[in-house]
């Protein structure tokens, strides 16, 4: 619905105040950092408005103007705030250059309906800025962890060396600690032995049950579904408390089996939900056709049904895996020191001794979640394609 | 067709009525579906539902008092708690017997800590009395042994109290054990079960009971026979009681083993020095003279108690019925309120932050929306511990946010903002963690809203605000409802994040539950708090099922 309209160049009376306002904002920030906010505000507004005026009236080649601005800003930034200041103000230079031309050409209206009033256009962009801030809120904490994990010091904060981008401020020692420290290694090993077994249990039971649940006539379907989904709904602390009491009665508390069973129970709802969702689009005439051609139920399941619902099964399995791999409350109570998993070790680290190794682990885990996310996306597309192909 | 007209019923190929045959097919189908579901259902019932049921059971269970102090509980039934007087000698005697057996089994401290939750100080009272109670009977042991050395012999006691069959079996068992020991073999045969001598229960009822308990204790706990050790001092005390109470004629008529010894003792007991059990207990700990202690035991004697639930709502069950806890111990109502309040704040923040983002995602081109969706899904998929540690890094006083603010000059280096270990920290971190759970349902609802409604409203003269508020917003309410309930359910049960960034003012009821399980070991109270929380969640779950339907839960778009 992108409308193509004539883009009218805008006069300075429109561009100047906006660029000036942004300049004032930037000036205010720089000014407070340097000691006088008010002076920065005024200077920023005047300088940026003046720059916009110059850019609009001197018909210089745009590429070199943009590049020049970046360089000039970077040099000023370097002198005022060191390396990091240089980088930030180079970005500011790029931003102001583009902003001025974008406004002056009238390109900001390119993708908007032509009948919008200026107020609506303003709201449109304000809204985007608000959303941008919220996206920033979502992603910043995860981004911030990554550089900090390369900290050469044992701190949770950026050191001056790191801010100056000096190589001696960075090191891989926290990663080295993670890969050599026996506590972390045994925790990793425990996580890697518990999660796959728990996943296998919940996927095999869960897939069978999901197939059963998607049959047209199931007595008490609602009640069964409520019971099977309940591990996801009941707060973890309550599940953990109940399992702790019950498993210590039957001697499973503090055993590997106990933790695996608990994690399998927690992963089941995810398998049920994803597999039943895949089965909603499943065409039952395919299994009937297979039976008609002489396949027994087992062959039908593995040769016809399984390949079609496999994406759902795998993504359910991934959910179950990450649930177990990421779970800390239940293992904290059901497990004993012998089943200390990675999240448990992180939890101890956060609560007791502050060690930046946690951040190294966190960065590695973010890497794993990115890989998982990508896998899921591929699976989702494949599932849609497969279902698009199946008749009905 | 001719069949149908002749019989009036439609028949299937094999001649059975079609209706019947269809019903059978349906039944087979149902059974097959149930057979597929059954393994998982059993698995979940055993590994998940049973633990929850066990927790609910523990929240009212109170068998420890009546199991450990059965005689005392029975004796206290006749005591009038309103009288303001300490119970009489009979109750103390019952307490002596219960305490003696309990301290031999080393379980008297457990009932002490159970009662300590209701009346502070009872834990140490029981521990102290446990030590004292062992020596209370020494007086009688000495006197009986002074009278006749035979009373110090295990064989005398077994001959008197046990059936001849038991005495024989025990002797045989000991011989076998010795033989095995000499041969250097492992000996695993269980000791014989105790049988009382015929008629001894009528003659010396208390002694028979005490000795029976002693023999059972030796067999189950020590894996030995009554021949291996001198009886408990409790048995001597009981014998003294029985002999003083028994009639002269009754003892004289006794003709079983050790009759002479018994007659001699009966003649002598009248001159025995005796001690009041009440005095002995009061000497051990003067708290036994406190009526409150006895009232507590009496109130918590039943096998099931609402006491834990009352504690969970800052009440207590005392002798005068249900009363408020002392002012300084009322924390649970406050914690529940705080949990609800903070969950509500988190839910509202999630709506405020999630709504614009969901709107943007639903109204952008598919390609861009999918790209931006990554920014929502990445936190969703990232480990909870990673996100919590990230917030610790961001919010602490030497953290990233404070550093940036100081660098910008907005905050003075000396007064860095305190944003962690308080409610603010918990709210910010949890809003971030739960925001994807709000955005995803909102997004899926908003995708179904036709944008032409909004344009139609505007073309009919509605202002931007009216068009949004009267046309778009009502259609997005189901999404808000679904997201809010989801976020709220998840928030009120959160444990990890409040524990790490909550400090003392930002913790939830779940932190208190964890504390009672792992630190204070008051499992009953933890179970009661958990049961209340569970009830709240189940009500919300039911509402969620009504609004969205559990079948429609979607994960990650």
Interface residues (C-beta under 8 A of the other chain):
Chain A: X29 X32 X33 X34 X35 X37 X120 X123 X127 X128 X130 X131 X134 X135 X137 X138 X139 X140 X141 X142 X144 X145 X148 X155 X156 X157 X158 X201 X205 X206 X208 X209 X211 X212 X213 X215 X216 X217 X218 X219 X224 X225 X226 X227 X228 X229 X230 X231 X233 X234 X235 X236 X237 X238 X239 X240 X241 X242 X243 X244 X245 X246 X247 X249 X261 X262 X264 X265 X268 X270 X273 X274 X276 X277 X319 X322 X325 X326 X328 X329 X333 X343 X346 X347 X350 X351 X358 X359 X362 X365 X366 X369 X370 X372 X373 X376 X380
Chain B: X26 X29 X30 X32 X33 X34 X35 X36 X37 X39 X40 X41 X43 X44 X45 X47 X48 X49 X50 X51 X52 X53 X54 X55 X58 X353 X356 X357 X360 X372 X374 X375 X376 X377 X378 X379 X381 X382 X383 X384 X385 X386 X387 X388 X389 X390 X391 X392 X393 X394 X396 X398 X399 X400 X403 X407 X408 X409 X410 X432 X435 X436 X464 X489 X490 X492 X493 X494 X495 X496 X499 X500 X510 X513 X514 X517 X518 X523 X526 X527 X530 X533 X534 X537 X538 X541 X545 X550 X551 X553 X554 X555 X556 X557
